[in-house]
Amino acid sequence: MYNKAYQRREPQLKVGLSCRFFSTDDDKEITCTMSNLMEEFESVEALLKKLPPDDYKKLKNVLFGTETYELPLSENVSKMAENYNFDVLSCKFSCEKEELRPPRIVRVGIFQNKIPMCPETPIVKQREAVHRMAKDAIRTAAAGGVNIFCFQETWSKFSYMIEARLFEQKCRDMPFAFCTKEKLPWTEYAENAKHGPSTLFLSELAKMYNMVIVSNILERDETHGDTIWNAAVFIDNHGDYLGKHRKNHIPRVGDFNESSYYFEGNTGHPVFDTEFGKIAANICYGRHHPLNWMMFALNGAEIVFNPSATIGDLSEPLWGIEARCNAIANGYFTCAINRVGTEIFPREFCSGDKKPAHRNFGHFYGSSYVTAPNGSRSPGLSRVRNGLLIAELDLNLCRQVRDKWGFRMTQRLEMYSQCLNKAIQPDFVPQVIRK
C-alpha cells in the first residue's frame, strides 16, 4: 500500500502543438503547426488498477516486489501540494527489527518538474521562478519529514512542457536543448558548482530545514578553461558544500547530443557520508552501465540517486527495470528521478535515423520511483505532472539483504579485474573456444 497524499485527477493528456518562432536575423515570424495530438497516459499504476482487485494485487507483487506500507503524512502536506499544484505520493519500506542495531530511519524526497512560468520570461526571471518552485517543493518535503532531497537531472535548466501555448525563441527559455547542438543561449545556464546561484540558494534551504540536498546542474569550471560538465552537487544539512560528482557516461544516441557540450566526468565514484546515510548519484545515462552502479556500492553507498532526463520512445521500457535491478545487485536503495513534459525548439534538427527533421524532442515521462535492496519498489509518480515522492527507508535493510543473498560475498572481483585488465589491452583476444 502507499499513501496518496494529494494527486490531481485528470483525463488522459492530449497536447496539440501550434507554435510561433522568430528568426534571430530578421525577426521574421515562422509558423509551425503539428496537427497530430500526442496522447499520454497517467501512469503504469493507473493502468494496473483497471484490473480486478485480486489480479491487480498478484501482478503488482510480481512487478513491484514485496508490498510497501502506508506512510501517513500530515494534512498540511496535502494542502501545500495542492496549493503549489503538484502531486505527492508516499510509502514506507519494511525491514526486520534487529536486537543489536537500532533502526536507521531516513526519509528521502525526490521531485520531478516542468517549467513553472511562461517561456517569454527573461533568464533572470526564469531562474527566480524555478527557485520559487524548488523552495515550494523543499518546504513541502520538510513538512513531510524528508531528510534527503534530490532533483531531476539539470533541474535548474528550466524544462518547458508544451501546453498549446506560443513559444518564442527570443524568450531564451531553456529546454533540454542538447539535441540542438546550439551553444548560445543554452551554455549561459552553466554555473559554478560551489559558488553558483543554485548552490547558494539551496544551501540556505538545506540549513533552514536540516536537509541534505542533491542538485544536478550544468557546471561551469572557470579554473580549467571555462569547461562545462554535467554534475551533481551535494549539500549537507548544515548548508555546507560537500562536493560534486560529474556524469561518468555521456549518451550518443537519438537526439541526446550531450557530447557537443561536455565529456565524461573525472571525479570517479564518490560516496558522501552524511548524517542521514552514505549517498551517491549515478547521473542519467550511467544507469545503463552496471559497473557504474557497482563502483558506488564498493565505496559504501547506502542510497544512490539517479537524476535523469529521458524520453518515452527511447527508454521507457527500460526505466522500471534498471534502477530496480541495480538496487538488488548492489544491496542499496536506488531513487530514479525523471523530468516531465514535451519540449519543442525553434529550429529543426535531425536524429541521424533517416527520418525527417523535427522540432519535438519527445515526451519526458516522469514516473520517478524508489527501490529497496530486496527489490520492492514504490509506486511511480505521474507521467505528465509535477510530483514529490516521499519514501521512508530503514538503512539496516541493506545489510540484511546482503546477508541473505550473499551477492557481495560471492562476487569475484579479482577474476573480473584480471579479465578487464586484459580487455583494455590493444592485443586483447576474447576467450572463445572453438572446435
Sequence and secondary structure as in RCSB ss.txt:
>XXXX:A:sequence
MYNKAYQRREPQLKVGLSCRFFSTDDDKEITCTMSNLMEEFESVEALLKKLPPDDYKKLKNVLFGTETYELPLSE
NVSKMAENYNFDVLSCKFSCEKEELRPPRIVRVGIFQNKIPMCPETPIVKQREAVHRMAKDAIRTAAAGGVNIFC
FQETWSKFSYMIEARLFEQKCRDMPFAFCTKEKLPWTEYAENAKHGPSTLFLSELAKMYNMVIVSNILERDETHG
DTIWNAAVFIDNHGDYLGKHRKNHIPRVGDFNESSYYFEGNTGHPVFDTEFGKIAANICYGRHHPLNWMMFALNG
AEIVFNPSATIGDLSEPLWGIEARCNAIANGYFTCAINRVGTEIFPREFCSGDKKPAHRNFGHFYGSSYVTAPNG
SRSPGLSRVRNGLLIAELDLNLCRQVRDKWGFRMTQRLEMYSQCLNKAIQPDFVPQVIRK
>XXXX:A:secstr
  EEEE      EEEEEEEEEE TTT  EEEEEEEEEEEE S HHHHHTTS HHHHHHHHHHHH S  B     H
HHHHHHHHHT EEEEEE      SSS   EEEEEEEE   SS TTS HHHHHHHHHHHHHHHHHHHHHTT SEEE
E TTGGG     SS    GGG    SGGGG   TTGGGG B TTTSHHHHHHHHHHHHHT EEEEEEEEEEGGGT
TEEEEEEEEE TTS EEEEEE S    BTTB GGGT     S    EEETTEEEEE  GGGGG HHHHHHHHHTT
 SEEEEEE  BHHHHHHHHHHHHHHHHHHHTSEEEEEE EEEEEEEEEE  SSSS  EEEEEEEE   EEE TTS
 B     SSS EEEEEEEETHHHHHHHHHH HHHH  HHHHHHHHHHHTSTT        
